[in-house]
Amino acid sequence: MRRLGDGYRSCSPAVSGGVGSCWRMMSTTTSAPSQSSKMTSAPTQPASGEENEKGGKLMVSSYWGISKPKVTREDGTDWPWNCFMPWDTYEADLSIDLHKHHVPKTFSDKVAYRTVKLLRKPTDIFFQRRYGCRAMMLETVAAVPGMVGGMLLHLRSLRRFQQSGGWIKALLEEAENERMHLMTMVELVKPKWYERLLVLTVQGVFFNAFFVLYVCSPKLAHRIVGYLEEEAIHSYTEYLKDIENGKIVNVPAPAISIDYWKLPKDATLKDVITVIRADEAHHRDVNHFASDVHYQGKELRDAPAPVGYH
């Protein structure tokens, strides 16, 4: 990991002329680069060894004809990230209503609401007002539902020979957006060994539990996620209050967050938490909407998917 400003870069750059660890995961893309970036294909080089920072040899193979394109910012400087590209970045919609709440009316809604409230209690006890650690932990969980839902819809689409109505992409976008929240929080809060162990345990339990829940009742699963996002909005609001009151130092924003959300170069932690909270509000709306679709006896593909709706 390389030092960048006051934090660390969470995705190491790809090896020149070859395929980097993150680049391997995104060798194809469906969207064209935005006007704010330029992309040119780097020439393919014969297989060779290249020295890394520790003096060791990195084997680079161009047999498959895959090479990292040269991507630059609008000002001509090299794009430093492999885990996302300029056309994946966006400006958060801060005008979204943060106070919307789905009032539980049906039995299923009440089960979802009570479940989320019950899950919040141990979190409050463990983290108290350590909102940086709380956010880091919760983002490891928040990125799971979109991935599980997108995966199951993908498999259903294959089994039934049907389109998903864009919902596979929408849910996977949500999972990726939540993961970027985590990549940002890791720059700010370094997890301790027992927190890493807790992540492994919670993620293993939550993934399997949510998988079974989504198979049995997608409407309940989406409703639970909607209420989880409402709690996330509350947590980030409290985080902002502590920053404004001086209880948490308003440090400079990590470089990865500045590029991902197109923040000003002098952005601070307060700006980062503000855009993350807006993202959570959008996820709240998407999941409550998805649950409402199921409550109406329809499938998600019958309703327009909010693709690109962060």
LUMMIMI-107247 format. One record per residue (C-alpha): residue in three letters; x, y, z. Coordinates in Angstrom, 1 decimal. Each point is the difference from the previous one (the first is absolute). Layout:
// residues N
+-------+--------+--------+--------+
| palum |      X |      Y |      Z |
+-------+--------+--------+--------+
|   Ala |      X |      Y |      Z |
...
+-------+--------+--------+--------+
END
This chain:
// residues 310
+-------+--------+--------+--------+
| palum |      X |      Y |      Z |
+-------+--------+--------+--------+
|   Met |    0.0 |    0.0 |    0.0 |
|   Arg |    1.4 |    3.4 |   -0.9 |
|   Arg |   -0.2 |    3.1 |    2.0 |
|   Leu |   -2.3 |    2.7 |   -1.4 |
|   Gly |   -0.4 |    3.2 |    1.9 |
|   Asp |   -1.0 |   -0.9 |    3.6 |
|   Gly |   -1.4 |   -3.4 |   -0.9 |
|   Tyr |    0.8 |   -3.0 |   -2.1 |
|   Arg |   -1.1 |   -0.9 |   -3.5 |
|   Ser |   -2.4 |   -2.9 |    0.3 |
|   Cys |    0.6 |   -1.4 |   -3.5 |
|   Ser |    3.5 |   -0.4 |   -1.2 |
|   Pro |    0.8 |    1.2 |   -3.5 |
|   Ala |    0.1 |   -2.6 |   -2.7 |
|   Val |    3.4 |   -1.0 |   -1.3 |
|   Ser |    0.9 |    1.9 |   -3.2 |
|   Gly |   -0.7 |   -2.0 |   -3.1 |
|   Gly |   -1.7 |   -2.8 |    1.8 |
|   Val |   -3.0 |   -0.8 |    2.2 |
|   Gly |   -0.2 |    1.3 |    3.6 |
|   Ser |   -1.8 |   -1.6 |    2.8 |
|   Cys |   -3.0 |    2.2 |   -0.3 |
|   Trp |    0.1 |    0.3 |   -3.8 |
|   Arg |   -0.3 |   -3.7 |   -0.3 |
|   Met |   -3.5 |    0.3 |    1.5 |
|   Met |   -1.2 |    2.6 |   -2.6 |
|   Ser |    1.6 |   -1.0 |   -3.3 |
|   Thr |   -3.2 |    0.9 |   -1.8 |
|   Thr |   -2.3 |    3.0 |    0.4 |
|   Thr |   -3.4 |    0.9 |   -1.4 |
|   Ser |    0.2 |    3.7 |    0.2 |
|   Ala |    2.0 |    2.6 |   -1.9 |
|   Pro |    2.5 |    2.3 |    1.7 |
|   Ser |   -1.4 |    3.4 |    1.0 |
|   Gln |    1.2 |    3.2 |   -1.5 |
|   Ser |    2.0 |    0.7 |    3.1 |
|   Ser |    2.5 |   -2.8 |   -0.7 |
|   Lys |    2.0 |   -1.2 |   -2.9 |
|   Met |    0.9 |   -3.7 |   -0.7 |
|   Thr |    2.6 |   -1.4 |   -2.3 |
|   Ser |    1.0 |   -3.7 |   -0.2 |
|   Ala |    3.5 |   -0.6 |    1.2 |
|   Pro |    2.2 |   -2.0 |   -2.5 |
|   Thr |    0.2 |   -3.7 |    0.8 |
|   Gln |    3.5 |   -1.0 |    1.1 |
|   Pro |    1.6 |   -3.5 |   -0.1 |
|   Ala |   -0.1 |   -2.0 |    3.2 |
|   Ser |    2.7 |    1.4 |    2.3 |
|   Gly |    1.0 |    0.5 |    3.6 |
|   Glu |   -0.4 |    3.4 |    1.7 |
|   Glu |    1.4 |    0.9 |    3.3 |
|   Asn |   -2.4 |    1.0 |    2.8 |
|   Glu |    0.7 |    2.3 |    2.9 |
|   Lys |    1.6 |   -2.7 |    2.0 |
|   Gly |    2.4 |   -0.9 |   -2.8 |
|   Gly |   -1.8 |   -3.3 |   -0.9 |
|   Lys |   -1.1 |   -1.0 |   -3.5 |
|   Leu |   -3.6 |    0.5 |   -1.1 |
|   Met |   -0.9 |   -2.3 |   -2.9 |
|   Val |   -1.9 |    1.8 |   -2.7 |
|   Ser |   -1.6 |   -2.0 |   -2.8 |
|   Ser |   -1.6 |    1.6 |   -3.1 |
|   Tyr |   -0.9 |   -3.4 |   -1.6 |
|   Trp |   -3.8 |    0.8 |    0.2 |
|   Gly |    0.4 |    3.5 |   -1.5 |
|   Ile |   -1.3 |    1.7 |    3.1 |
|   Ser |    1.6 |    3.2 |    1.1 |
|   Lys |   -1.0 |    2.8 |    2.3 |
|   Pro |   -1.2 |    3.1 |   -2.0 |
|   Lys |    1.6 |    3.3 |    0.7 |
|   Val |   -2.7 |    2.0 |    1.8 |
|   Thr |    0.6 |    3.6 |    1.0 |
|   Arg |   -1.9 |    2.7 |    1.9 |
|   Glu |   -1.4 |    3.1 |   -1.7 |
|   Asp |    3.1 |    1.8 |    1.0 |
|   Gly |    2.2 |   -2.5 |   -1.8 |
|   Thr |    1.4 |   -1.8 |    3.1 |
|   Asp |   -0.1 |   -3.8 |    0.2 |
|   Trp |   -3.1 |   -1.6 |    1.5 |
|   Pro |    1.4 |   -1.7 |    3.2 |
|   Trp |   -2.7 |   -2.6 |    0.7 |
|   Asn |   -0.7 |   -3.4 |   -1.5 |
|   Cys |   -3.0 |   -0.9 |    2.1 |
|   Phe |   -2.2 |    2.7 |   -1.7 |
|   Met |    0.3 |    2.2 |   -3.1 |
|   Pro |   -0.9 |    3.6 |   -0.7 |
|   Trp |   -3.3 |   -1.0 |   -1.6 |
|   Asp |   -1.0 |   -1.8 |    3.3 |
|   Thr |    0.3 |    3.2 |    2.0 |
|   Tyr |   -2.9 |    2.4 |    0.7 |
|   Glu |   -1.2 |    2.9 |    2.1 |
|   Ala |   -2.3 |   -1.0 |    2.8 |
|   Asp |   -3.5 |    1.3 |    0.0 |
|   Leu |   -0.1 |    1.9 |    3.3 |
|   Ser |   -3.6 |    1.2 |   -0.5 |
|   Ile |   -1.5 |   -3.3 |    0.9 |
|   Asp |   -2.5 |   -0.1 |    2.9 |
|   Leu |    1.9 |   -1.5 |    3.0 |
|   His |   -3.1 |   -0.2 |    2.2 |
|   Lys |   -2.2 |   -2.4 |   -2.0 |
|   His |   -1.2 |   -3.0 |    1.9 |
|   His |   -2.0 |   -3.0 |   -1.0 |
|   Val |   -2.6 |   -0.5 |    2.7 |
|   Pro |   -0.4 |   -3.7 |    0.7 |
|   Lys |   -3.6 |   -1.0 |   -0.6 |
|   Thr |   -0.1 |   -3.7 |   -0.9 |
|   Phe |    1.2 |   -2.8 |    2.2 |
|   Ser |    3.0 |   -0.5 |   -2.3 |
|   Asp |    1.0 |    3.6 |    0.2 |
|   Lys |   -0.2 |   -0.1 |    3.8 |
|   Val |    2.2 |   -3.1 |    0.1 |
|   Ala |    2.5 |    1.8 |   -2.2 |
|   Tyr |    0.0 |    3.2 |    2.1 |
|   Arg |    0.3 |   -1.9 |    3.3 |
|   Thr |    2.8 |   -2.1 |   -1.4 |
|   Val |    2.0 |    3.0 |   -1.0 |
|   Lys |   -0.6 |    1.8 |    3.4 |
|   Leu |    1.1 |   -3.2 |    1.8 |
|   Leu |    3.2 |   -0.2 |   -2.1 |
|   Arg |    0.9 |    3.5 |    0.8 |
|   Lys |    0.2 |   -0.6 |    3.8 |
|   Pro |    3.2 |   -2.0 |    0.1 |
|   Thr |    1.5 |    2.4 |   -2.5 |
|   Asp |   -0.7 |    2.9 |    2.3 |
|   Ile |    1.4 |   -1.8 |    2.9 |
|   Phe |    3.2 |   -1.1 |   -1.7 |
|   Phe |    0.9 |    3.2 |   -1.9 |
|   Gln |   -1.9 |    2.6 |    2.1 |
|   Arg |    1.0 |    3.4 |   -1.7 |
|   Arg |    3.0 |   -1.3 |   -1.8 |
|   Tyr |   -1.7 |    0.8 |   -3.3 |
|   Gly |    3.1 |   -0.6 |   -2.2 |
|   Cys |    0.4 |   -3.6 |    1.2 |
|   Arg |   -3.8 |   -0.4 |   -0.1 |
|   Ala |   -0.2 |    1.2 |   -3.6 |
|   Met |    2.9 |   -2.2 |   -1.1 |
|   Met |   -1.6 |   -3.1 |    1.5 |
|   Leu |   -3.5 |    0.7 |   -1.3 |
|   Glu |    1.2 |    0.6 |   -3.5 |
|   Thr |    1.5 |   -3.5 |   -0.1 |
|   Val |   -3.6 |   -1.2 |    0.6 |
|   Ala |   -1.8 |    2.6 |   -2.2 |
|   Ala |    1.8 |   -1.2 |   -3.1 |
|   Val |   -1.4 |   -3.5 |    0.3 |
|   Pro |   -3.8 |    0.4 |   -0.8 |
|   Gly |    0.5 |    1.5 |   -3.4 |
|   Met |    2.5 |   -2.7 |   -1.0 |
|   Val |   -2.3 |   -2.8 |    1.3 |
|   Gly |   -3.1 |    1.5 |   -1.7 |
|   Gly |    1.8 |    0.6 |   -3.3 |
|   Met |    1.5 |   -3.5 |    0.0 |
|   Leu |   -3.3 |   -1.7 |    0.6 |
|   Leu |   -1.8 |    2.1 |   -2.6 |
|   His |    2.8 |   -0.8 |   -2.4 |
|   Leu |   -0.5 |   -3.8 |    0.6 |
|   Arg |   -3.8 |    0.4 |   -0.4 |
|   Ser |    0.5 |    1.9 |   -3.3 |
|   Leu |    2.1 |   -2.9 |   -1.2 |
|   Arg |   -2.5 |   -2.7 |    1.1 |
|   Arg |   -3.0 |    1.7 |   -1.4 |
|   Phe |    1.5 |    1.5 |   -3.1 |
|   Gln |   -1.3 |    3.4 |    1.0 |
|   Gln |    1.3 |    3.5 |    0.2 |
|   Ser |    0.4 |    1.5 |    3.5 |
|   Gly |   -1.3 |    3.4 |   -0.9 |
|   Gly |    3.4 |    1.5 |    1.0 |
|   Trp |   -0.2 |   -1.1 |    3.6 |
|   Ile |    3.0 |   -2.2 |   -0.1 |
|   Lys |    2.2 |    3.0 |   -0.9 |
|   Ala |   -1.8 |    2.3 |    2.4 |
|   Leu |    0.6 |   -2.3 |    3.0 |
|   Leu |    3.6 |   -0.7 |   -0.9 |
|   Glu |    0.5 |    3.8 |   -0.3 |
|   Glu |   -1.3 |    0.3 |    3.5 |
|   Ala |    2.4 |   -2.6 |    1.3 |
|   Glu |    3.0 |    1.6 |   -1.8 |
|   Asn |   -1.0 |    3.5 |    1.4 |
|   Glu |   -0.1 |   -1.4 |    3.5 |
|   Arg |    3.4 |   -1.6 |   -0.5 |
|   Met |    1.4 |    3.3 |   -1.0 |
|   His |   -1.4 |    1.4 |    3.2 |
|   Leu |    2.1 |   -2.6 |    1.8 |
|   Met |    3.1 |    0.7 |   -2.1 |
|   Thr |   -0.3 |    3.6 |    1.1 |
|   Met |   -0.6 |   -0.8 |    3.7 |
|   Val |    3.0 |   -2.3 |    0.1 |
|   Glu |    2.1 |    3.0 |   -1.0 |
|   Leu |   -1.2 |    1.9 |    3.1 |
|   Val |   -0.3 |   -2.8 |    2.5 |
|   Lys |    2.5 |   -2.9 |    0.3 |
|   Pro |   -1.8 |   -3.1 |    1.2 |
|   Lys |    1.5 |   -1.8 |    2.9 |
|   Trp |    0.5 |   -3.8 |    0.0 |
|   Tyr |   -3.1 |   -0.7 |    2.0 |
|   Glu |   -2.1 |    2.2 |   -2.3 |
|   Arg |    1.3 |   -2.0 |   -3.0 |
|   Leu |   -1.0 |   -3.2 |    1.8 |
|   Leu |   -3.5 |    1.5 |    0.7 |
|   Val |   -0.4 |    0.9 |   -3.7 |
|   Leu |    0.8 |   -3.6 |   -1.0 |
|   Thr |   -2.6 |   -1.3 |    2.4 |
|   Val |   -2.7 |    2.5 |   -0.7 |
|   Gln |    0.4 |   -0.2 |   -3.7 |
|   Gly |   -0.1 |   -3.8 |   -0.1 |
|   Val |   -3.2 |   -0.1 |    2.1 |
|   Phe |   -1.7 |    2.9 |   -1.8 |
|   Phe |    0.7 |   -1.2 |   -3.5 |
|   Asn |   -1.4 |   -3.4 |    0.5 |
|   Ala |   -3.0 |    1.3 |    2.0 |
|   Phe |   -0.8 |    2.6 |   -2.6 |
|   Phe |    0.4 |   -2.5 |   -2.8 |
|   Val |   -2.6 |   -2.3 |    1.6 |
|   Leu |   -2.3 |    3.0 |    0.7 |
|   Tyr |    0.2 |    1.3 |   -3.6 |
|   Val |   -0.9 |   -3.4 |   -1.4 |
|   Cys |   -3.0 |   -0.3 |    2.4 |
|   Ser |   -1.3 |    3.5 |   -0.1 |
|   Pro |    1.6 |    2.7 |   -2.2 |
|   Lys |   -2.5 |    2.6 |    1.2 |
|   Leu |    1.0 |   -0.5 |    3.7 |
|   Ala |    3.7 |    0.0 |   -0.9 |
|   His |   -0.3 |    3.3 |   -1.9 |
|   Arg |   -2.1 |    1.5 |    2.9 |
|   Ile |    2.6 |   -0.9 |    2.5 |
|   Val |    2.7 |    1.6 |   -2.1 |
|   Gly |   -2.1 |    3.1 |   -0.3 |
|   Tyr |   -0.2 |    0.3 |    3.8 |
|   Leu |    3.7 |   -0.8 |    0.3 |
|   Glu |    0.7 |    3.0 |   -2.3 |
|   Glu |   -2.3 |    2.2 |    2.2 |
|   Glu |    2.2 |   -0.9 |    2.9 |
|   Ala |    3.1 |    0.7 |   -2.0 |
|   Ile |   -1.3 |    3.5 |   -0.8 |
|   His |   -0.5 |    0.5 |    3.8 |
|   Ser |    3.5 |   -1.2 |    0.8 |
|   Tyr |    1.7 |    2.2 |   -2.6 |
|   Thr |   -2.1 |    3.0 |    1.2 |
|   Glu |    1.3 |   -0.6 |    3.6 |
|   Tyr |    3.5 |   -0.3 |   -1.5 |
|   Leu |   -0.4 |    3.4 |   -1.6 |
|   Lys |   -1.2 |    1.5 |    3.3 |
|   Asp |    3.2 |   -1.2 |    1.7 |
|   Ile |    2.1 |    1.5 |   -2.7 |
|   Glu |   -1.8 |    3.3 |    0.2 |
|   Asn |    0.3 |    0.1 |    3.8 |
|   Gly |    3.7 |   -0.7 |   -0.2 |
|   Lys |   -0.1 |   -3.4 |    1.6 |
|   Ile |    1.4 |   -1.6 |   -3.2 |
|   Val |    2.8 |    1.8 |   -1.9 |
|   Asn |   -1.1 |    1.2 |   -3.4 |
|   Val |    3.0 |   -1.5 |   -1.8 |
|   Pro |    0.7 |    0.4 |   -3.8 |
|   Ala |   -2.0 |   -2.3 |   -2.2 |
|   Pro |    1.8 |   -3.1 |   -1.3 |
|   Ala |    1.1 |    0.2 |   -3.6 |
|   Ile |   -2.2 |   -2.9 |   -1.1 |
|   Ser |   -3.1 |    1.8 |    1.2 |
|   Ile |    0.9 |    3.2 |   -1.8 |
|   Asp |    0.3 |   -1.8 |   -3.3 |
|   Tyr |   -3.0 |   -2.3 |    0.5 |
|   Trp |   -2.5 |    2.7 |    1.0 |
|   Lys |    1.7 |    2.8 |   -2.0 |
|   Leu |    0.5 |    2.0 |    3.2 |
|   Pro |    2.1 |    3.2 |    0.2 |
|   Lys |    3.7 |   -0.5 |    0.6 |
|   Asp |   -0.3 |    1.6 |    3.4 |
|   Ala |   -2.9 |   -2.2 |    1.0 |
|   Thr |   -0.2 |   -1.2 |    3.6 |
|   Leu |   -1.3 |   -2.9 |    2.0 |
|   Lys |   -3.3 |    1.9 |    0.4 |
|   Asp |   -0.4 |    0.1 |   -3.8 |
|   Val |    0.6 |   -3.7 |   -0.3 |
|   Ile |   -2.5 |   -1.0 |    2.7 |
|   Thr |   -2.6 |    2.4 |   -1.6 |
|   Val |    0.2 |   -1.8 |   -3.4 |
|   Ile |    0.1 |   -3.4 |    1.6 |
|   Arg |   -3.2 |    0.8 |    1.9 |
|   Ala |   -1.7 |    1.2 |   -3.2 |
|   Asp |    1.0 |   -3.4 |   -1.6 |
|   Glu |   -1.6 |   -1.8 |    2.8 |
|   Ala |   -3.2 |    2.0 |   -0.4 |
|   His |   -0.1 |   -1.1 |   -3.7 |
|   His |    0.5 |   -3.6 |    1.0 |
|   Arg |   -2.9 |    0.3 |    2.5 |
|   Asp |   -2.3 |    1.2 |   -2.7 |
|   Val |    1.0 |   -2.8 |   -2.5 |
|   Asn |   -0.5 |   -2.8 |    2.5 |
|   His |   -3.3 |    1.3 |    1.3 |
|   Phe |   -1.1 |    0.4 |   -3.6 |
|   Ala |    1.0 |   -3.5 |   -0.8 |
|   Ser |   -1.9 |   -1.4 |    3.0 |
|   Asp |   -3.1 |    2.0 |   -1.1 |
|   Val |    0.2 |   -1.6 |   -3.4 |
|   His |   -0.1 |   -3.4 |    1.5 |
|   Tyr |   -2.8 |    0.9 |    2.4 |
|   Gln |   -2.1 |    0.9 |   -3.1 |
|   Gly |    0.4 |   -3.6 |   -1.2 |
|   Lys |    2.4 |    1.0 |   -2.8 |
|   Glu |    3.6 |   -1.0 |   -0.9 |
|   Leu |    2.8 |    2.6 |    0.0 |
|   Arg |    0.4 |   -0.3 |   -3.7 |
|   Asp |   -3.5 |    1.4 |   -0.4 |
|   Ala |    1.2 |    3.3 |    1.5 |
|   Pro |    2.7 |    2.4 |   -1.3 |
|   Ala |    3.3 |   -0.7 |    1.7 |
|   Pro |    1.8 |    3.1 |    1.4 |
|   Val |    3.3 |   -0.7 |   -1.8 |
|   Gly |    2.6 |    2.7 |    0.9 |
|   Tyr |   -2.1 |    1.2 |    2.9 |
|   His |    2.4 |    0.4 |    2.9 |
+-------+--------+--------+--------+
END
